[in-house]
Amino acid sequence: MRRAPAVGASCRRCAIRGFVVVFLVYVLSVVVLESPPVYRSVPGAGAATAASRPLHVDGSGERERAAPARPSKHPHRETLSAAAAKLRWGSRMSGIVSGLDLRHLNATRSGSLRKVAAEAAAAGARVFSDLQTLTGAVTELDASGEEERSKCPHSIVLSGDEFRERGWAVELPCGLTLGSYITVAATPHAAHAERDPKITLLREGDEPIMVSQFMMELQGIMTVDGEDPPRILHFNPRLRGDWSGKPVIEQNTCYRMQWGTAIRCEGWRSRADEETVDGMAKCEKWIRDDEERSEQSKTSWWLNRLIGRTKKVSVDWPYPFVEDRLFVLTLTAGLEGYHVNVDGRHISSFPYRTGFVLEDATGLSLNGDLDVQSVFAGTLPTTHPSFAPQKHLEMLPIWQAPPLPDEPVEIFIGILSAGNHFAERMSVRKTWMSAAQKPSNIVARFFVALNGRKEVNAELKKEAEFFGDIVIVPFIDSYDLVVLKTVAICEYGVHVVSSRYIMKCDDDNFVRLDSVMAEVKKIPRGKSLYMGNMNYHHKPLRNGKWAVTYEEWPEEDYPTYANGPGYVISSDIADSIVSEFATHKLRVRSEVLY
C-alpha cells in the first residue's frame, strides 16, 4: 500500500514529459511551416565574394517579402532591374537584341503606320532567324580583290536579246553611286487597243482605247525573300491612253504596295517657285498641239543663232517619245535626285524619296510597249558602300564598351543608327562616346534595325558581338519606323539599365556630354524632365514629300511633340511611353510619339 504514491508520482512525471515533447513538436512544426528558411546564392562567386557582395532587393535572386500593402487604385507595372534584364537577355544573342515586344504592333487595331510596322516586324523576324543561324561572317575577299570586282562591275553592257533573256531586267549588284548612269536605246511600239487599260477608266459599253506606254523602274531586288521589291523609281511615259487624253510622263515610288505622291509631267514646265533637283526642273515643257510648231521653232532658233540676233532663244520641243521611233534615254544619279535625258535633252528630274539610298537600287527593269535595243550602265560602284565595313571599323579592344553596371545609372544614351552606318558608328566611338563610357553611371548604346541585305546583317552581327555597344531591334529598317527605335530606347533605359534619365540622339550628332550632365544635375530628384525642342500647333502636311494621309492622322492639328535630333527625358516619362505602347494606347507617326 505504501508503493501507490510512488507509482502515481511516476505516472505524473511521464505525463508531463509526454506533454513537453508534444508541445515542442508542435512549436517546431509551426516554426518550420510558417517561416521557411531563405537560401541566397551568387552564381559564379566564392564564399568571400558572396559575403562581401551586397544583395539588392530588386536583384536577380529571391526577393524578400515586403509588408502587405493596400491595393493601389491604379495598376502598377513592375520594372526589372539591370541584373534581371541581363539574365533574361542572356539567352538572346548575349543581350544585343532589344527587349521591345513587337507583338504589340497589332495591325487590326491601328492605322496604316502600325500595319506597315507589323509587316516590317514579321519580315524582320524571318531575317533575324536566319541571322541567328549564321555561323560565319561574310566571305572575305582575297588580297587582289578580283572577287569583289567581278561581283560589282564598273559597267554593264547588254544587247536587246541578252536583256530579254534575263527577263527584261538587269541586276546592279552594288546599286548606284553619285554620277552613275544608265543608258537605254529602245523603240516604243505603235498603240494597240485595250479593253481594260490600267491608266484610264472605261465605262461598260465603251469602245477599246488605244494604248502605248512603257515602264522603266529602279528596284531594290535584294530584299527579303518572298516580298515584292520596292520600286525606288517608277518612270512611266504614256504616249497614248492616259486618262487625260494627252501624252504624259508619270514618276513615283512604291514600297510594300504603297505608292507615293506621283509627279506628272504633262507638257508644262515646273513652276519657277517649285523646288528643283540639282538646279533642274522636275518637268520640262513640250508642245502639246502638233509637231509643225516644233519644226518652225527649231528653224527659227537655228536662224537666230546664225545671225546672232539674240544670245538666248527659247525653243519648244515635242513629246520626247514617238511610236515606232528610236530614242536614247539616259538616267543619271545626281546629288539630290535622278535626272532623265532623252536624245540629249533634259526631260524630267525626280528627287530622292526619304527611306531610299542609291545603293538600294540593285536592279533595272523595263516592260511595256517597247522594243529594247541595248542597255548600258556605267560609273557603277565597284564595292558596296555598306558592305565594306573593314574600311571603317577598327576592331580594337580600346573601342569596346564596358559591361553594363549592376547599379542603376544616371543617364542612358540611345543612339539611332542604320545597319549600314559602319563609318558613322565608328566615328561616334572614337569621339564623344569614348568619354561617355568612362563613368560607370553613364551608358550609351546604338539602336539598329535589320537591313534588307543579308551581307549587311552578317557584318552588323559581327560588329555588335565585338564592340558590345549595339542593340538590334528586330524589324526591317524604314524611315517611317524610326519611332520604334525610340520606343526601344525607352524600354532599354527603364528595364535594362534602370536609368534616371534617357537621352535620344542620332549617329551624326556630337553630344556635349559635360553640358548635358550639368543641366540634368540642376533638376531636383524625383521631378519629371523633358529637355529639348518642342513643336506646338503644327498641322500635318497633306501633300509633298512629308505628306500625311487622313488615315494616318485624321485630326487637323498635331498635339505638342518633341522635335529635333536629340532630347532628354526622365525615367517616368520613358516608362509611360513603354507602358502605353504595350497597351496599344500610344499613337505613333513617323518619328512622333503621342
QUINORCOR-V821974 format. One record per pair of residues at least 24 apart in sequence whose ideal C-beta (glycine too) atoms are under 8 Angstrom apart, sorted by the first residue. I is the first residue (numbers start at 1). GAP is how many residues later the second one is. D is the distance in whole Angstrom. If there is no record, write none. Layout:
BEGIN
I | GAP | D
I | GAP | D
END
This chain:
BEGIN
38 | 24 | 6
38 | 26 | 8
56 | 25 | 7
56 | 27 | 8
56 | 350 | 8
58 | 26 | 7
59 | 24 | 6
59 | 25 | 7
60 | 24 | 5
60 | 26 | 8
60 | 27 | 5
77 | 498 | 7
77 | 502 | 6
79 | 415 | 6
79 | 416 | 6
79 | 419 | 7
79 | 496 | 7
80 | 415 | 5
80 | 416 | 8
81 | 417 | 6
82 | 322 | 6
82 | 323 | 7
82 | 324 | 7
82 | 325 | 8
82 | 326 | 7
82 | 414 | 6
82 | 415 | 5
82 | 416 | 5
83 | 323 | 6
85 | 410 | 5
85 | 411 | 4
86 | 318 | 6
86 | 410 | 7
89 | 407 | 7
93 | 39 | 7
93 | 368 | 8
93 | 379 | 8
94 | 371 | 7
95 | 309 | 8
96 | 368 | 5
96 | 369 | 7
96 | 372 | 8
96 | 374 | 6
96 | 375 | 6
96 | 376 | 6
97 | 31 | 8
97 | 374 | 7
97 | 375 | 5
97 | 377 | 6
98 | 349 | 7
98 | 373 | 5
98 | 374 | 7
98 | 375 | 4
98 | 376 | 7
98 | 390 | 4
98 | 393 | 7
98 | 394 | 7
99 | 392 | 6
99 | 393 | 7
99 | 396 | 6
99 | 397 | 7
100 | 373 | 6
100 | 384 | 7
100 | 387 | 6
100 | 388 | 4
100 | 391 | 5
100 | 481 | 8
101 | 481 | 7
102 | 372 | 7
102 | 373 | 6
102 | 382 | 8
104 | 477 | 6
104 | 478 | 6
104 | 480 | 6
106 | 478 | 6
109 | 475 | 6
110 | 474 | 7
111 | 440 | 6
111 | 441 | 6
112 | 146 | 8
112 | 437 | 7
112 | 439 | 5
112 | 440 | 6
113 | 367 | 6
113 | 439 | 6
113 | 475 | 6
113 | 476 | 6
113 | 477 | 8
114 | 474 | 7
116 | 140 | 6
116 | 142 | 7
116 | 362 | 7
116 | 364 | 6
116 | 365 | 7
117 | 358 | 7
117 | 364 | 5
117 | 367 | 6
117 | 471 | 8
119 | 137 | 6
120 | 355 | 4
120 | 356 | 5
120 | 357 | 8
120 | 358 | 6
120 | 361 | 6
121 | 353 | 7
121 | 354 | 4
123 | 101 | 5
123 | 104 | 6
123 | 352 | 7
123 | 353 | 5
124 | 325 | 7
124 | 326 | 5
124 | 350 | 5
124 | 351 | 4
124 | 352 | 5
125 | 349 | 6
126 | 98 | 6
126 | 99 | 8
126 | 100 | 8
127 | 97 | 6
127 | 323 | 5
127 | 327 | 8
127 | 330 | 6
127 | 347 | 8
127 | 349 | 7
128 | 322 | 6
128 | 344 | 8
128 | 346 | 4
130 | 324 | 7
131 | 319 | 7
131 | 326 | 5
131 | 327 | 7
131 | 330 | 6
134 | 324 | 6
134 | 327 | 7
137 | 321 | 6
137 | 322 | 7
137 | 325 | 5
138 | 249 | 8
138 | 317 | 5
138 | 320 | 5
138 | 321 | 6
148 | 234 | 7
148 | 235 | 6
149 | 233 | 6
152 | 228 | 7
152 | 229 | 6
152 | 230 | 5
152 | 231 | 6
152 | 232 | 6
153 | 227 | 6
153 | 229 | 7
154 | 224 | 7
154 | 225 | 7
154 | 226 | 6
154 | 228 | 6
155 | 221 | 7
155 | 222 | 6
155 | 223 | 4
155 | 224 | 8
155 | 225 | 6
156 | 219 | 7
156 | 220 | 7
156 | 221 | 4
156 | 224 | 7
157 | 217 | 8
157 | 218 | 8
157 | 219 | 5
158 | 216 | 7
158 | 217 | 5
158 | 218 | 8
159 | 214 | 8
159 | 215 | 6
160 | 211 | 7
160 | 212 | 5
160 | 213 | 5
160 | 214 | 6
163 | 203 | 7
163 | 209 | 5
163 | 211 | 8
163 | 212 | 5
164 | 208 | 7
168 | 197 | 6
168 | 198 | 5
168 | 199 | 5
168 | 204 | 8
169 | 50 | 8
169 | 52 | 8
169 | 194 | 6
169 | 195 | 7
169 | 196 | 5
169 | 197 | 8
170 | 193 | 7
170 | 194 | 5
170 | 205 | 6
170 | 207 | 7
171 | 50 | 7
171 | 191 | 7
171 | 192 | 5
172 | 189 | 6
172 | 190 | 5
172 | 191 | 6
172 | 192 | 6
172 | 205 | 7
172 | 208 | 6
173 | 189 | 7
173 | 211 | 8
174 | 185 | 7
174 | 188 | 8
174 | 206 | 7
174 | 207 | 5
174 | 208 | 7
174 | 209 | 7
174 | 210 | 4
174 | 211 | 8
174 | 213 | 7
175 | 182 | 8
175 | 183 | 6
175 | 184 | 4
175 | 185 | 6
175 | 186 | 5
175 | 187 | 5
175 | 206 | 7
175 | 209 | 7
175 | 210 | 8
176 | 42 | 8
176 | 157 | 5
176 | 182 | 4
176 | 183 | 7
176 | 185 | 5
176 | 204 | 7
176 | 205 | 7
177 | 156 | 7
177 | 181 | 6
177 | 182 | 7
177 | 202 | 7
177 | 203 | 7
177 | 204 | 4
177 | 208 | 7
178 | 155 | 6
178 | 156 | 7
178 | 157 | 7
178 | 180 | 7
179 | 153 | 7
179 | 154 | 7
179 | 200 | 5
180 | 152 | 7
180 | 153 | 5
180 | 178 | 7
180 | 197 | 7
180 | 198 | 7
180 | 199 | 5
180 | 200 | 6
180 | 201 | 7
181 | 149 | 6
181 | 150 | 6
181 | 151 | 5
181 | 152 | 7
181 | 196 | 7
181 | 197 | 6
181 | 198 | 6
182 | 148 | 7
182 | 149 | 5
182 | 182 | 6
182 | 193 | 7
182 | 194 | 7
182 | 195 | 5
182 | 196 | 8
183 | 145 | 7
183 | 146 | 7
183 | 147 | 5
183 | 148 | 8
183 | 192 | 7
183 | 193 | 5
183 | 194 | 8
183 | 195 | 8
184 | 32 | 7
184 | 144 | 7
184 | 145 | 5
184 | 146 | 8
184 | 147 | 8
184 | 182 | 7
184 | 188 | 7
184 | 190 | 8
184 | 191 | 6
184 | 192 | 8
185 | 141 | 7
185 | 142 | 7
185 | 143 | 5
185 | 144 | 8
185 | 187 | 8
185 | 188 | 4
185 | 189 | 5
185 | 190 | 8
186 | 28 | 8
186 | 140 | 7
186 | 141 | 7
186 | 143 | 7
186 | 180 | 7
186 | 184 | 5
186 | 185 | 6
186 | 186 | 5
186 | 187 | 6
187 | 137 | 6
187 | 138 | 7
187 | 139 | 5
187 | 140 | 7
187 | 183 | 6
187 | 184 | 5
187 | 186 | 7
188 | 24 | 6
188 | 26 | 6
188 | 49 | 8
188 | 51 | 6
188 | 133 | 5
188 | 134 | 7
188 | 135 | 5
188 | 136 | 7
188 | 137 | 7
188 | 139 | 8
188 | 181 | 6
188 | 182 | 5
189 | 134 | 7
189 | 135 | 7
189 | 180 | 4
189 | 181 | 6
189 | 182 | 7
190 | 133 | 5
190 | 134 | 6
191 | 48 | 7
191 | 49 | 5
191 | 50 | 7
191 | 132 | 6
191 | 178 | 8
192 | 177 | 7
194 | 47 | 7
197 | 44 | 5
199 | 39 | 6
199 | 42 | 6
199 | 43 | 5
199 | 44 | 6
200 | 41 | 6
200 | 42 | 6
200 | 43 | 4
201 | 42 | 7
209 | 32 | 6
210 | 30 | 5
210 | 31 | 6
211 | 29 | 6
211 | 30 | 3
211 | 158 | 7
212 | 26 | 8
212 | 27 | 4
212 | 28 | 5
212 | 29 | 7
212 | 111 | 6
212 | 157 | 5
213 | 24 | 7
213 | 25 | 4
213 | 26 | 6
213 | 27 | 8
213 | 28 | 6
213 | 29 | 8
213 | 155 | 6
213 | 156 | 6
214 | 152 | 7
214 | 153 | 7
214 | 154 | 3
214 | 155 | 5
214 | 156 | 4
215 | 150 | 8
215 | 151 | 7
215 | 152 | 6
215 | 153 | 5
216 | 113 | 7
216 | 115 | 7
216 | 148 | 7
216 | 149 | 7
216 | 150 | 5
217 | 147 | 7
217 | 148 | 5
217 | 149 | 8
218 | 113 | 8
218 | 120 | 8
218 | 143 | 4
218 | 145 | 7
218 | 146 | 6
219 | 142 | 7
219 | 143 | 7
219 | 144 | 4
219 | 145 | 8
219 | 146 | 6
220 | 136 | 8
220 | 140 | 5
220 | 141 | 7
220 | 142 | 6
220 | 143 | 7
220 | 232 | 7
221 | 141 | 5
221 | 142 | 4
222 | 140 | 5
222 | 141 | 8
222 | 230 | 6
222 | 231 | 6
223 | 229 | 4
224 | 228 | 6
224 | 252 | 7
227 | 29 | 8
228 | 28 | 8
228 | 29 | 7
229 | 134 | 7
230 | 24 | 7
230 | 25 | 4
230 | 26 | 7
230 | 126 | 7
230 | 130 | 7
231 | 24 | 8
232 | 121 | 8
232 | 124 | 5
232 | 128 | 6
232 | 129 | 5
233 | 98 | 8
233 | 105 | 6
233 | 117 | 6
233 | 128 | 7
235 | 96 | 8
235 | 105 | 7
235 | 115 | 8
237 | 83 | 8
237 | 84 | 5
239 | 80 | 7
239 | 82 | 5
239 | 83 | 8
239 | 84 | 6
239 | 130 | 8
240 | 83 | 8
246 | 42 | 6
247 | 72 | 4
247 | 74 | 7
249 | 34 | 8
249 | 98 | 7
249 | 99 | 6
251 | 97 | 6
251 | 99 | 5
253 | 100 | 5
253 | 103 | 7
255 | 100 | 7
255 | 223 | 8
260 | 93 | 6
261 | 282 | 7
261 | 283 | 7
261 | 284 | 8
261 | 286 | 6
263 | 85 | 8
263 | 87 | 6
265 | 82 | 7
265 | 83 | 5
267 | 52 | 7
275 | 76 | 7
276 | 73 | 8
277 | 57 | 7
277 | 59 | 5
277 | 60 | 4
277 | 61 | 8
277 | 62 | 7
277 | 72 | 4
277 | 73 | 7
277 | 74 | 5
278 | 56 | 4
278 | 57 | 5
278 | 58 | 5
278 | 59 | 7
278 | 61 | 7
278 | 71 | 7
280 | 54 | 8
280 | 59 | 6
280 | 66 | 6
280 | 69 | 5
281 | 65 | 8
281 | 68 | 7
282 | 66 | 6
282 | 67 | 5
282 | 68 | 7
282 | 69 | 8
283 | 65 | 5
284 | 33 | 8
284 | 61 | 8
284 | 62 | 6
284 | 63 | 6
284 | 64 | 7
285 | 31 | 7
285 | 32 | 8
286 | 30 | 7
286 | 31 | 5
286 | 32 | 6
286 | 33 | 5
286 | 34 | 7
287 | 29 | 5
287 | 30 | 7
287 | 31 | 5
287 | 32 | 7
291 | 27 | 5
294 | 24 | 5
317 | 28 | 6
320 | 25 | 7
320 | 27 | 5
326 | 47 | 7
333 | 25 | 6
351 | 194 | 7
353 | 192 | 7
354 | 125 | 5
354 | 191 | 7
354 | 192 | 8
355 | 123 | 6
355 | 124 | 4
355 | 125 | 7
359 | 25 | 6
359 | 26 | 5
359 | 27 | 6
359 | 61 | 8
360 | 92 | 8
384 | 69 | 8
384 | 71 | 7
385 | 35 | 7
386 | 33 | 7
386 | 34 | 3
386 | 35 | 8
386 | 36 | 7
386 | 65 | 7
386 | 67 | 7
386 | 70 | 5
387 | 33 | 8
387 | 66 | 7
387 | 68 | 5
387 | 69 | 6
387 | 72 | 7
389 | 33 | 4
389 | 70 | 5
389 | 74 | 7
391 | 32 | 8
392 | 30 | 4
392 | 31 | 4
392 | 34 | 5
393 | 29 | 6
393 | 33 | 6
393 | 70 | 6
394 | 32 | 6
394 | 36 | 8
395 | 71 | 6
399 | 27 | 8
399 | 30 | 5
399 | 31 | 7
399 | 35 | 7
399 | 68 | 6
400 | 66 | 7
400 | 67 | 5
400 | 68 | 6
400 | 69 | 8
401 | 36 | 6
401 | 43 | 8
401 | 44 | 8
401 | 66 | 6
401 | 67 | 4
401 | 68 | 4
402 | 35 | 6
402 | 38 | 8
403 | 65 | 8
404 | 39 | 7
404 | 92 | 7
404 | 93 | 6
405 | 35 | 5
405 | 36 | 7
405 | 38 | 7
405 | 92 | 8
407 | 33 | 8
407 | 34 | 8
408 | 89 | 7
408 | 90 | 4
408 | 91 | 7
408 | 92 | 7
409 | 31 | 8
409 | 32 | 5
409 | 33 | 6
409 | 34 | 5
409 | 88 | 5
409 | 89 | 7
409 | 90 | 5
409 | 91 | 7
410 | 29 | 8
410 | 31 | 4
410 | 32 | 6
410 | 89 | 7
410 | 90 | 5
410 | 91 | 7
410 | 107 | 8
410 | 110 | 7
411 | 30 | 8
411 | 31 | 6
411 | 32 | 8
411 | 88 | 6
411 | 89 | 7
411 | 90 | 4
411 | 91 | 7
411 | 92 | 6
411 | 105 | 7
411 | 106 | 7
411 | 109 | 6
411 | 157 | 7
412 | 30 | 8
412 | 31 | 5
412 | 32 | 8
412 | 33 | 8
412 | 77 | 8
412 | 80 | 7
412 | 81 | 4
412 | 85 | 5
412 | 87 | 4
412 | 89 | 7
412 | 90 | 5
412 | 91 | 7
413 | 29 | 7
413 | 30 | 7
413 | 31 | 4
413 | 32 | 7
413 | 90 | 5
413 | 92 | 7
413 | 98 | 7
414 | 30 | 8
414 | 31 | 6
414 | 33 | 5
414 | 57 | 8
414 | 71 | 8
414 | 72 | 8
414 | 74 | 8
414 | 75 | 3
414 | 78 | 7
414 | 79 | 7
414 | 88 | 7
414 | 89 | 7
414 | 90 | 5
414 | 91 | 8
415 | 29 | 6
415 | 30 | 7
415 | 31 | 5
415 | 32 | 7
415 | 90 | 6
415 | 91 | 7
415 | 92 | 5
415 | 94 | 8
416 | 30 | 8
416 | 31 | 6
416 | 66 | 6
416 | 69 | 5
416 | 70 | 7
416 | 73 | 8
416 | 88 | 7
416 | 89 | 7
416 | 90 | 5
416 | 91 | 7
417 | 29 | 5
417 | 30 | 7
417 | 31 | 5
417 | 89 | 8
417 | 90 | 4
418 | 30 | 7
418 | 31 | 8
418 | 33 | 8
418 | 59 | 6
418 | 89 | 8
419 | 29 | 5
419 | 30 | 7
419 | 31 | 6
419 | 32 | 4
419 | 37 | 5
419 | 38 | 7
419 | 41 | 5
419 | 58 | 6
420 | 31 | 6
420 | 33 | 8
420 | 36 | 5
421 | 27 | 8
421 | 86 | 6
422 | 37 | 7
422 | 41 | 7
424 | 83 | 4
424 | 84 | 6
425 | 38 | 8
425 | 45 | 8
425 | 82 | 6
428 | 79 | 6
429 | 38 | 7
429 | 40 | 7
431 | 79 | 7
432 | 78 | 6
432 | 79 | 5
432 | 80 | 8
432 | 81 | 6
433 | 36 | 8
435 | 78 | 6
436 | 75 | 7
436 | 77 | 5
442 | 71 | 7
442 | 75 | 8
443 | 54 | 5
443 | 56 | 7
444 | 25 | 7
445 | 24 | 6
445 | 25 | 7
445 | 26 | 5
445 | 47 | 7
446 | 24 | 5
446 | 25 | 7
446 | 61 | 7
447 | 24 | 5
447 | 26 | 6
447 | 38 | 5
447 | 41 | 6
447 | 42 | 6
447 | 45 | 8
448 | 24 | 6
448 | 25 | 7
448 | 29 | 8
448 | 37 | 8
449 | 24 | 5
449 | 25 | 8
449 | 26 | 5
449 | 27 | 7
449 | 28 | 4
449 | 29 | 8
449 | 32 | 7
449 | 35 | 8
449 | 36 | 7
450 | 24 | 6
450 | 25 | 7
450 | 26 | 6
450 | 27 | 6
451 | 25 | 8
451 | 26 | 6
452 | 24 | 6
452 | 25 | 8
479 | 111 | 7
480 | 110 | 5
482 | 108 | 7
482 | 109 | 5
483 | 105 | 5
483 | 106 | 7
483 | 107 | 6
483 | 108 | 6
483 | 109 | 7
483 | 110 | 6
484 | 104 | 8
486 | 105 | 7
486 | 107 | 7
487 | 90 | 6
487 | 91 | 7
487 | 94 | 5
487 | 99 | 8
487 | 106 | 7
489 | 85 | 8
490 | 79 | 8
490 | 84 | 4
490 | 85 | 8
490 | 87 | 5
490 | 88 | 5
491 | 87 | 5
493 | 78 | 7
493 | 81 | 5
494 | 77 | 6
494 | 80 | 5
494 | 81 | 5
494 | 84 | 6
495 | 83 | 8
498 | 73 | 8
499 | 72 | 6
500 | 70 | 7
500 | 71 | 6
501 | 28 | 7
501 | 67 | 6
501 | 68 | 7
501 | 69 | 6
501 | 70 | 7
502 | 66 | 7
502 | 67 | 6
502 | 68 | 8
502 | 69 | 7
502 | 72 | 5
503 | 63 | 7
503 | 64 | 7
503 | 65 | 5
503 | 66 | 8
504 | 62 | 6
504 | 63 | 6
504 | 65 | 8
505 | 60 | 6
505 | 61 | 4
506 | 59 | 5
506 | 60 | 7
508 | 57 | 8
509 | 56 | 5
509 | 57 | 6
511 | 55 | 7
516 | 52 | 7
519 | 49 | 8
520 | 48 | 7
523 | 47 | 8
527 | 43 | 7
528 | 42 | 5
528 | 44 | 6
528 | 45 | 6
529 | 39 | 7
529 | 40 | 7
529 | 41 | 4
529 | 44 | 8
530 | 32 | 7
530 | 37 | 7
530 | 38 | 7
530 | 39 | 5
530 | 40 | 8
530 | 43 | 7
531 | 36 | 6
531 | 37 | 4
531 | 38 | 8
532 | 30 | 6
532 | 31 | 7
532 | 32 | 6
532 | 34 | 7
532 | 35 | 3
532 | 36 | 7
533 | 29 | 7
533 | 30 | 5
533 | 31 | 4
533 | 34 | 7
534 | 26 | 6
534 | 27 | 7
534 | 28 | 6
534 | 29 | 6
535 | 25 | 7
535 | 26 | 5
535 | 27 | 8
535 | 28 | 4
536 | 24 | 5
548 | 41 | 7
552 | 37 | 6
553 | 36 | 6
558 | 31 | 8
558 | 34 | 7
558 | 36 | 8
559 | 35 | 5
561 | 31 | 5
561 | 32 | 7
561 | 33 | 7
562 | 30 | 8
562 | 31 | 7
END
